[in-house]
Amino acid sequence: MSSLSWLAAATLAAAPTLAQPVTPPPAARPAPTYSAPAGAPPAPSARAGTPPAPGAPQPAPGAPQPAPGAPQPAPGALQPPAPVPGAPQPPASPAPSAPGAPAADAPGPEGSPPASGEAPPTSDEAPPAPGEAPPAPGAAEPPAGTPAEPAVARRLSTETWSTSLLDSELGPPPEPDRDGVLGGGSVPRGQRGAIGVETSSFTGGDSDVSGLAVALFARVPFVEHTFLDVRVPFGLAMDERTDAVLGNVMLGAHHVGRVGPTLWLTVGGAVGLATLSGQTHEHDSYEPVGASRAYWDLHEYFPSILPVHARFGAEAHVGPLIARAQIEPVLYIPLGRNEEYEIAIQHAAELQIGHGIGGGVRVQGMAMPTFENVGIRHAVARNLYVLALEPFLAMERKAAFIRAGLLLPLDEELGPPLDHTWGFHFTAGVRTD
């Protein structure tokens, strides 16, 4: 009896425990799913796992399937609810990395674009620009509220300005022109092409004789540093009457060559047209006109000749100083009733201070070694040398020029200056190159 009593007591004690419901084991966490990038081929279907036990509840259509090898839920265990269509889905956990592949959260190589679906970094801290050292550990942070400068803005502020579209269109800046010289010193401004007018006036101190010479001239660029020259001289002689004459028109050319950093040589010549005749004009209609320049370029107002004019010149620049020298022999070939060949050698030297605006003095001479006997009546006969002095002011610009001087003859026949005769010399024009 005692054994039966003990067995009954044990049964009664265990009955409450057996009557309580069995708690199912916790449901297994669904295996992480892998979201393939857009456009990637679908991954191969995984081998189906062990089918659920008979009588076990089936998963709802569309519910995630457990990954192969994952523990199956026990019979009777609660299943996770099926996703509701249209409801936001929780972010998928990243798939495990393949052996040897970089981790999903490892930073990609510098400059690589973000993967599809991956948001760009939102950190306010910009990566260091190329060539910029990263901040040292423990360095002071910028003060709060100061926005960090983006790397693109830094690159634009330090690099883009030097290669802007405007700079690429304009090209390298031209070299500045030297004062008084165009094209970096290739041709002096006074030797450039031009179209202008040159006038000279003459007044007798003890007589009523006066003369005015007007010459239209042009220096037209032909090839590099070579110019075509044209001079058309006119004249007015005023004594008891006024006579107008057309002088000998001159056609020629000259070349300006650079032989040193600040030295230029000029070589050229011209031939005249015999447009002034001693048979149609009296001597007093052209003599005062030639005297208005102290007989410089006398061949332009000497009748019944065919002039052949040669030109040699030099110009040197030394700081603000400009020195010029010229020597020009002229051959007088006789025409008509004139039977005498004549030779004249005109020469001059001048010194100018200042390039754009300056002033100086010119000394010119007219040597006439064969004028002891001339075939045409002229006041210059038996006058073998004429010397004159001309102080002047000049202004040279890229587009125009002006020069004015007071011509003072020093020889016995035309001088002394400001007593017997004097003249006013003026030149102006515009540039053609």
C-alpha positions in Angstrom: 0.0 0.0 0.0 2.7 2.4 0.7 4.1 2.0 -2.8 0.8 2.6 -4.4 0.2 5.7 -2.2 3.6 7.1 -3.2 2.8 6.6 -6.9 -0.5 8.3 -6.7 1.0 11.3 -4.8 3.6 11.7 -7.5 1.0 11.6 -10.3 -1.1 14.2 -8.6 1.9 16.5 -8.2 2.9 16.3 -11.9 -0.5 16.8 -13.3 -0.5 20.7 -13.2 2.8 20.8 -15.0 1.6 18.5 -17.8 -1.6 20.5 -18.2 0.2 23.8 -19.2 0.6 24.4 -23.0 3.8 23.7 -24.7 5.7 26.9 -25.6 6.9 26.7 -29.2 10.6 27.4 -29.9 11.4 30.9 -31.3 10.9 31.2 -35.0 14.0 31.1 -37.0 15.1 34.4 -38.5 14.6 34.5 -42.3 17.7 34.3 -44.2 19.0 37.5 -45.6 18.1 38.3 -49.2 20.4 39.8 -51.8 19.2 42.7 -53.9 20.9 42.4 -57.2 22.0 45.7 -58.9 19.7 47.0 -61.7 20.4 45.3 -64.9 22.3 42.4 -63.4 21.2 38.9 -64.5 19.1 37.0 -62.0 20.9 34.8 -59.6 20.5 31.0 -60.1 17.7 29.5 -58.1 18.8 27.9 -54.9 18.2 24.3 -54.3 14.9 23.8 -52.5 15.2 22.9 -48.9 13.4 20.2 -46.9 9.7 20.4 -47.4 7.7 21.2 -44.3 6.4 18.3 -42.3 2.9 17.0 -43.1 0.3 19.0 -41.3 2.5 22.0 -40.8 1.1 25.3 -41.9 2.3 26.3 -45.4 3.9 29.7 -45.9 1.6 32.3 -47.5 2.1 33.1 -51.2 4.8 35.8 -51.7 6.3 35.2 -48.3 10.2 35.0 -48.3 11.4 31.4 -48.5 14.0 30.2 -46.0 17.5 30.0 -47.4 18.9 26.6 -48.1 20.3 25.1 -45.0 18.4 27.3 -42.6 16.7 25.6 -39.7 13.1 24.8 -40.4 10.4 26.0 -38.0 9.0 23.3 -35.7 5.5 22.1 -36.4 2.9 24.4 -34.9 5.4 27.3 -34.6 4.1 30.7 -35.5 5.1 31.9 -39.0 6.1 35.5 -39.8 3.3 37.5 -41.3 3.2 37.8 -45.1 4.2 41.3 -46.5 1.3 43.4 -47.4 1.4 44.5 -51.1 2.3 48.2 -51.4 3.6 48.5 -47.9 7.2 49.8 -47.5 9.7 46.9 -47.2 12.5 46.9 -44.6 15.9 47.3 -46.2 17.4 44.0 -47.2 20.5 42.9 -45.4 23.6 42.7 -47.5 24.5 39.3 -48.8 27.6 37.7 -47.4 30.7 38.5 -49.4 32.4 35.9 -51.5 35.7 34.6 -50.4 38.4 37.1 -51.3 35.9 39.9 -52.4 36.0 43.2 -50.6 33.4 43.8 -47.9 30.2 45.5 -48.9 30.8 48.5 -46.6 34.5 48.8 -47.7 35.2 52.1 -49.5 35.6 51.8 -53.3 38.6 53.0 -55.2 39.0 56.8 -55.5 37.0 58.3 -58.3 34.7 55.3 -58.8 31.0 56.1 -59.3 28.5 54.9 -56.7 26.8 51.6 -57.3 23.2 51.5 -58.6 20.8 52.2 -55.8 23.6 53.5 -53.6 23.1 57.1 -52.3 26.1 59.4 -52.7 27.9 60.3 -49.5 26.2 62.9 -47.5 29.1 63.9 -45.3 29.8 67.6 -45.2 33.5 66.9 -45.1 34.9 67.1 -48.6 37.7 64.7 -49.6 41.1 66.3 -49.9 41.8 67.9 -53.3 44.5 66.2 -55.5 47.9 67.0 -54.1 46.4 68.2 -50.7 47.6 66.4 -47.6 44.8 65.0 -45.4 44.3 66.6 -42.0 46.5 65.3 -39.3 44.9 63.2 -36.6 43.8 65.4 -33.7 43.8 68.6 -35.8 41.4 71.3 -34.8 38.1 71.1 -36.5 36.7 74.2 -38.3 34.4 76.3 -36.1 30.8 75.2 -35.9 28.5 76.8 -38.5 31.2 77.2 -41.1 30.2 75.2 -44.2 33.0 73.1 -45.6 34.1 74.1 -49.0 33.3 71.5 -51.6 36.3 70.0 -53.4 34.8 71.0 -56.8 34.6 74.6 -55.7 38.2 74.5 -54.5 39.4 73.1 -57.8 37.4 75.8 -59.7 38.9 78.6 -57.6 42.5 77.4 -58.1 42.6 75.8 -61.5 39.7 76.7 -63.8 40.4 80.5 -63.8 43.7 80.0 -65.5 42.2 78.0 -68.4 39.0 79.8 -68.8 37.3 80.1 -72.2 38.1 83.8 -72.5 41.8 83.2 -72.0 41.8 80.3 -74.6 40.1 82.5 -77.1 42.4 85.5 -76.7 45.6 83.5 -76.6 48.8 84.7 -75.1 48.9 88.5 -74.5 50.8 90.4 -77.1 54.1 92.0 -76.2 53.7 95.7 -75.3 55.0 98.0 -78.0 58.1 100.0 -77.2 57.5 103.7 -76.9 58.1 105.2 -80.4 58.5 101.9 -82.1 55.8 99.7 -83.6 55.9 95.9 -83.7 58.6 95.4 -81.0 61.2 97.5 -83.0 60.7 96.1 -86.5 60.2 99.5 -88.1 60.5 102.9 -86.5 57.3 104.9 -86.4 58.9 107.7 -88.4 59.6 105.2 -91.2 56.2 103.5 -91.4 53.7 103.9 -94.2 51.9 107.2 -94.4 49.8 109.5 -96.4 50.2 113.2 -95.7 51.1 116.7 -96.7 54.4 118.6 -96.4 54.6 122.4 -96.6 57.4 124.9 -96.6 57.1 128.7 -96.7 59.7 131.3 -97.5 59.7 135.0 -96.9 62.4 137.5 -98.0 63.4 139.9 -95.3 64.3 142.9 -97.6 62.0 142.2 -100.5 58.4 141.3 -101.3 59.3 137.9 -102.7 57.8 134.8 -100.9 57.1 131.3 -101.9 55.1 128.3 -100.7 55.9 124.6 -101.5 53.2 122.0 -101.0 53.9 118.3 -101.6 51.4 115.4 -101.3 53.2 112.2 -100.4 52.4 108.6 -99.8 54.4 105.7 -98.5 52.4 102.5 -99.2 53.6 99.2 -97.8 54.4 96.8 -100.6 56.1 93.8 -98.9 57.7 93.4 -95.5 59.5 96.7 -94.7 59.4 97.8 -98.3 57.3 100.8 -99.3 56.3 102.4 -102.6 56.8 106.2 -102.6 54.9 108.9 -104.5 55.4 112.7 -104.2 53.3 115.3 -106.1 54.8 118.8 -105.5 53.0 122.0 -106.1 54.2 125.6 -105.7 53.2 129.2 -105.4 55.5 132.1 -106.1 54.4 135.6 -105.0 56.3 138.7 -106.1 54.5 141.3 -108.3 52.2 138.5 -109.3 51.3 135.0 -108.1 52.3 132.0 -110.2 51.3 128.4 -109.6 53.5 125.5 -110.8 53.3 121.7 -110.8 56.7 120.3 -109.9 58.4 117.1 -111.1 56.3 114.2 -109.8 58.5 111.5 -108.1 57.9 107.8 -108.1 60.1 105.4 -106.2 60.5 102.8 -103.4 62.6 102.2 -100.3 63.4 99.5 -97.9 64.0 99.7 -94.1 66.3 97.0 -92.8 67.1 96.4 -89.1 70.8 95.7 -88.6 70.9 95.9 -84.8 68.6 96.0 -81.7 68.2 99.8 -82.1 69.6 100.5 -85.5 67.9 100.7 -88.9 69.2 101.4 -92.4 67.2 102.8 -95.3 68.0 102.2 -99.0 65.8 103.5 -101.8 65.4 105.7 -104.8 63.0 107.5 -107.1 62.7 108.7 -110.7 60.9 112.0 -111.6 58.5 112.8 -114.3 59.5 116.0 -116.3 56.3 117.9 -115.5 58.0 121.3 -115.0 59.3 122.9 -118.1 61.5 126.0 -118.5 59.7 126.9 -121.8 56.3 127.3 -120.2 57.3 129.0 -116.9 59.3 132.0 -116.1 62.2 131.7 -113.7 60.6 133.8 -111.0 57.6 131.4 -110.8 59.7 128.5 -109.5 62.8 130.0 -107.9 61.1 131.2 -104.7 59.4 127.9 -104.3 62.7 126.0 -104.3 64.2 128.5 -101.8 61.4 127.8 -99.3 63.2 124.6 -98.1 66.7 126.1 -98.4 67.0 124.2 -101.8 66.4 120.8 -100.2 64.7 118.6 -102.8 65.6 121.3 -105.4 65.1 118.7 -108.2 61.3 118.9 -107.6 61.2 122.5 -108.7 64.0 122.6 -111.2 62.7 122.8 -114.8 63.6 120.8 -117.9 65.3 117.8 -116.2 64.6 114.2 -115.5 65.8 113.7 -111.9 67.1 110.4 -110.6 67.2 110.3 -106.8 69.0 107.8 -104.6 68.4 107.6 -100.8 70.5 106.3 -98.0 69.6 106.8 -94.3 70.2 105.5 -90.8 68.2 105.8 -87.6 69.4 104.8 -84.1 67.6 104.8 -80.7 69.5 105.2 -77.5 67.1 105.5 -74.6 65.0 108.6 -75.1 67.3 109.9 -77.9 66.7 109.4 -81.6 69.6 110.1 -84.0 69.0 110.2 -87.8 71.3 110.7 -90.7 70.7 110.7 -94.5 72.7 111.3 -97.7 70.8 111.6 -101.0 72.6 112.1 -104.3 70.5 113.4 -107.2 71.4 113.3 -110.9 69.8 116.0 -113.1 69.4 114.7 -116.6 68.8 117.6 -119.0 65.8 117.8 -121.3 64.8 120.2 -124.1 67.0 123.3 -124.4 68.9 122.3 -121.2 72.2 120.7 -122.1 73.9 120.6 -118.7 74.1 117.6 -116.4 74.0 118.5 -112.8 74.7 116.6 -109.6 73.5 117.6 -106.2 74.2 115.8 -102.9 71.8 116.7 -100.1 72.6 115.5 -96.6 71.3 116.0 -93.1 71.6 114.9 -89.5 69.2 115.4 -86.7 68.9 114.6 -83.0 65.5 114.2 -81.2 64.7 113.8 -77.6 61.5 111.8 -76.9 59.7 109.2 -78.9 55.9 109.8 -78.7 56.3 113.6 -78.2 59.6 115.1 -78.6 61.7 117.9 -80.0 65.1 118.4 -81.5 67.3 120.1 -84.1 68.1 119.3 -87.7 71.1 120.5 -89.6 70.9 120.1 -93.4 73.3 120.9 -96.3 72.9 121.1 -100.0 76.1 120.5 -102.0 75.9 121.5 -105.7 79.5 121.0 -107.1 78.4 121.3 -110.7 76.2 124.4 -110.4 78.9 126.7 -111.5 77.3 126.7 -114.9 73.7 125.7 -115.4 71.8 125.4 -118.7 68.6 127.0 -117.3 68.4 130.4 -115.7 68.1 129.9 -111.9 69.0 131.9 -108.8 70.9 129.0 -107.4 73.6 129.3 -110.1 77.1 129.6 -108.8 75.9 128.8 -105.2 77.8 125.6 -104.5 76.7 125.0 -100.9 73.7 125.9 -98.8 73.5 125.3 -95.1 70.4 125.5 -92.9 69.3 124.9 -89.3 65.9 123.7 -88.2 64.7 123.4 -84.6 61.5 121.3 -84.6 58.8 119.7 -82.5 57.3 116.3 -83.4 54.4 114.1 -82.2 54.3 110.4 -83.3 51.3 108.2 -82.7 50.2 104.9 -84.1 47.6 106.4 -86.3 48.9 109.9 -87.1 51.9 112.3 -86.8 52.7 116.0 -86.8 56.0 117.8 -87.2 56.7 121.6 -87.2 60.0 123.4 -87.6 61.5 126.8 -88.2 63.9 126.7 -91.2 66.8 129.1 -90.7 69.2 129.4 -93.7 72.9 130.1 -92.7 74.6 130.6 -96.1 75.5 134.0 -97.5 72.8 134.2 -100.1 69.8 133.1 -98.1 71.0 134.0 -94.6 71.6 135.2 -92.0 68.6 133.6 -90.3 65.7 135.9 -89.2 67.3 138.8 -91.0 67.2 138.1 -94.7 65.0 135.0 -95.1 63.4 132.4 -93.0 60.8 129.6 -93.6 58.3 127.5 -91.8 58.3 123.7 -92.3 55.2 121.7 -91.4 54.4 118.0 -92.0 51.3 116.0 -91.0 49.6 112.8 -92.0 48.0 109.5 -91.1 49.6 106.0 -91.0 48.7 103.3 -93.6 50.0 100.2 -91.7 
